[in-house]
């Protein structure tokens, strides 16, 4: 990929002024309590909230605020400005003048400072930073720099040709972020009047959380987060396993695969029942669903039928050629889910 230069452009706080621009180099079964580590922290202590200052990006703000209230987390606001370029004989060259960029970004800095002041006035601990570069790379780098426990982003949820042409910054963040990513597809789930379960703010609650599992290591890591989430919100956890139909070569169509399918479903049901029993023994409300079909589609349809408030999905976080060849069920769920999705990546980013 080559070496890419990126810059962090100051930090906004209510008490400080903007500094000048500086250049910076670019399986055991899960238990009821998630492991104590920076990657397994819920409620989060440090939340990164990327904002492009559009109305769409602000849909993530109520969720980030509600999650910050859970454990008194610091909100790290981030705006990424893509490099300004001008045409040359060889294409486009970036404008490297710090003074030029500083002037053009002044309005953004002021808006970020206003947001920080407003958050602090409402009792939050908050700061903001402006970075220049490719959004998904800068978001991942900012998450590392802040030791963030969680990134909260929005997605347009494009599918088909629009997704091929425009892609999704949220999906790229999921691939590269060093911590779980909470992807908001619509405003935060509404609660009844009064205090929400788990001691959160009125206006934000989770009643049903769906966790698709293939019984792999990424699924076990995601289960630790799902357990922590449902315990805090006193929600129901629905574990779902989707059995894919086996591919049969047309030349071997006479082979009966029913015995194989029945054995696979039986084995999956046993593992699902065992997992649900363990969750109930830990004092959680849990149930299991065994489905057949295309995993991402079945998960999205189940979320609609069950009026799910959040999907927690594990991913291996493949990038490059491996991602092109294998893809990601979690990313396909992101595109089609009717509710927010929390993606937990296995291992270091």
N, C-alpha and C positions, 0 to 999 in steps of 0.2 A: 504493500500500500504506500510505501514511501513515507518520508517524514513530513508531517504537516505542522505548520506553525499556528499556535493558538494563543489568545491573550485573554486574561481576566482583566476586566476594565473596572477596577475599583469596587467598593462595597458601600451600600447605602445603609445608614442607620439614622435614627431620629436625632442623634446628638452630633454626628460628624458631617463634615463636608466631603465632597468628592475628591479623592486623590487623583494624581495624574495617571495616564495610561502607562502600564508597564508590560513588557513582554515576558511571557512564561513559557518554558518548553511544553512544547506539546506532551453394612446395613442391618442396623438393628431396628426393630419395630419402634414406631414413634410412641412417646408417652404422652400423658395428658398435659405435661408442662414442656413447652418448647425449650431447646437448648439455650443457655445464656451466652450469646455471642452477638457481635454486631450484625451478623446476617440473620439472626433469629430473634429479633427484638419486637415484641408487640405487647402492649402499646408502644409505638415508636417514640424515640426521644429526639430525633432530628429528622424533620420532613423536608424534602426538597420539592418545591412547587414551581415548575417551569411555566412562564406566562409569556405569550407573545403580545399581550395586552389587547387581544381581540375579545369580543363578547363570548366567543366559543371557549377560549382558554379559561375565562373566569368561571365557567361551570364547575371547574375543579376546586374552586376556593372554599365553598361550604364544606365539602368533604375533608379537605386538608385542615380546616379550622376545627371541625368536630373531632378528627383523629388527634389533633394536637391537644385538645382539651382532655382527652383520655388520660394522658400521662404527663401533661405539662411540657409537651415537646416544643422545641424551637422550630419556627417556620423559616426556611431558607428560600426566599423568592429568587427566581433566576429568569433573566431575559437574555436570549441569545440573538445577537444581531449578525446577520450574514455579512461577510466582507463586501465592501463596496468596490466595484470594479469599473474600469473604463476601457473602451476599445483601443487596440493597438494593431499593428500590421500582422502580428502573430496570434491574434485572438483577443483575450481580455486579461488585463493585469490588475492586481489589487491596488487600491489606493492605500499607501502605507503611512501617510501623514497622520501622526497622532492628533495634531491640531484640527485637521479637517474632520476626522471621525469624532473627536471630542465635541465639536460644535454640533454635528449632525445628531449625536446621541443625547444632547442636553435635555431635550423634551422627555426622552425615555427615562433618564435619570430622575428628573423631577417627579414623573408619574410613579416610579418605584418608591421614591422617598415618601410620597403622599400615602401610598399603600402601607408602608412600614409604620408611619406615624399613626394611621388609623388602627392598625392591628395592635400596636402598643397601647393606644388609648382604650382598647377593649380588653386589655389584660393579657395579650399574647406576648411571648418573647419572639422577636422577628428581626431579620436582617435581609438585605437584598444585594444582588450582584448582577452586573452586566458583563457578559462575555461576548467575544467576537469569534465566529467560526461556524462550522457545520452544526446545526442544532443538536442532533442526537449524540454526537461525539462530545460536545461541550456539556450536555446534560449529564452524561456518564462521568465525565471528568469532574464536574462540580459535585456530583454525588460522592465520589471518592474523596475529594478535598474536604468536604464537610462531614465525612464519615456518616453519611445519611443512612438511616434505618429503612427509609421508605421514600419512593418517588411517587408523586401523585400527578397524573397527566390526563388530558382529555384526548379523545380520538374522534375523527369524523365518521369512522366506520365505513369507509369506502369499500365497495366490492366490485368484481368484474373489471371492465375496461378502465374505469376511473381509478381503481386501486393500482392497476398495472402502470398507468400513466403517472399518477401522483404519489403512489406509495403511502406510507404512514410513518410519521416521526415516532408515534407511540410504539409501533412494532419494532422499530430500530432501537429505541430506548430499551425495550424489553430484552433485546438481544445483547446489549452492551452494558447495561446498568449493573453495578456491583451489589445491588440490594433488591428486594422485592419492589414491584411496580404496581400501583393501584391505578387502573385505567377507568376513567369516568366516561360513560357513554350518554348519561343524562343527569339531571340534577339529583342530589342526594336523596335516598329513600325517605319519604315523609313519615313522620311519627304522629301518634295521637297527641292531643294536648297534655301537658304535664311532663314529668321527668321520664326520659327514655330509659329502657333497661340498660344496666351496666353503668349508670351514673353519667351518661353522655348528655349533650344538650338536647332540649326539645327540638324536633325537626330533623333528627338523624337517628335512625335505628335500623337494625338488621333482624329480621324474623326468620328467614330461611337462607342458609348458605349451602351452595352446591359445590362438591369437590369431586371432579372426575378422577378416577384412579385406574392405572394399568398395573398396579402393584410393583412398580419399578422404584428405584432409588429416588428419582425426582418426585414421584408421587408421595413417598414417605416424608421427604423434606417439606413438601407443601402441606401435608397433613398436620405437621406440628404447628404451622401457622393457622390453618383452619381451626384446629382445636382451641388455640389461644383466642381467636376472633369470636367463635361462638360462645366460649366461656365468658368473655367480657360482655357480650351483648345478650347473653341468655337466649341465644338463637338455636334453632334446630339445624343440625348438620346432616345433609343428604349426601351419602357416598354413592357414586354411580360408576359402574364399569360397563364399557361398550365392547361387546364381542363382535369383531369384524368377521364378515362372511369370508371363508377361504376362497382363494382364486383356484379355479379348476381349468386346466388346459382343455380347450375344445376337443382336442384329439383323444382326451381321456374322460370324456363326458359321461361314459357309462359307469365310472367309479362312483360308488355311493359314499358321500362325505358325511352323511347324517350321524354315523357313529362317532366320527371325529368331532363334529360340532357339539354333539350331546356331551361328550367327555369334557370338552373345553368349557362349556357352560356350567357343567357340574362343578368343575374345579374352581372356576371363577366365583360361583355362588358360595362355595365353602369359604374361600378367602374373604369374600365380602361379608358373610355372616360373622366370621371371626373378628374382622375389623370393627363391625358395628357393635358386637358384644363387648369388645374392649373399650369402646367409647362410652357405652352405657355404664360399664363398671366404673369409669372415671367420673360418672355423675353428669354426663352430657346427654342431651336429647339427640338421638341419631337414628337414621334409617338407611336402608340400602336399596338401590335400583339396579337391576341387571337388564341391559338393553342390547339390541343387535342392530348393526348398521354401520354407517360412517361416523367415527367418533365425534368430530367437531359438530356435525349436523345434529346428531342425537342429543348431545349436551345442550346445544342452543335450544332445541325444541323442548327438552325436559325443563329447562329454566323458564320457558314461557308457560308451560302447563302448570308448573308448581309455583308460579309467581315468586321466583327466587330473587332475593335482593342483592346477592353477591356470588360470583363464581371464583373459587380459589383453584388455580391450575399450576401444576409444576411443569418446568421445561428444562431441557438440557442446554438451551442457549447456543445452538449451533450458529456459526457465522460462515461467511465465504462459501466455498464450493459445497461443503457439507450441508449448509442450509439450503442451497439451491437444489441439491439432490434429494434431501430428506424432508425439507420443510419443517413446519412446527404446528402441531395440533393446537397448542396454546394460542398461536397467532391467528389461526383460522377461527378459533372460538372468539377472539377479540373482535373480528370483523362481523360476526353474526350474532353475538350474544345480545339479549334484550336488556341487560343490566350491567353494572360495573364488573370488572374482572381484575382480580389480584393475581399477578403472575410471580411465582417464586422460582428463581433460577437455581439449578443445582451447581454447586461448586463455585470457585472464584471466577469473576468475569475477566 
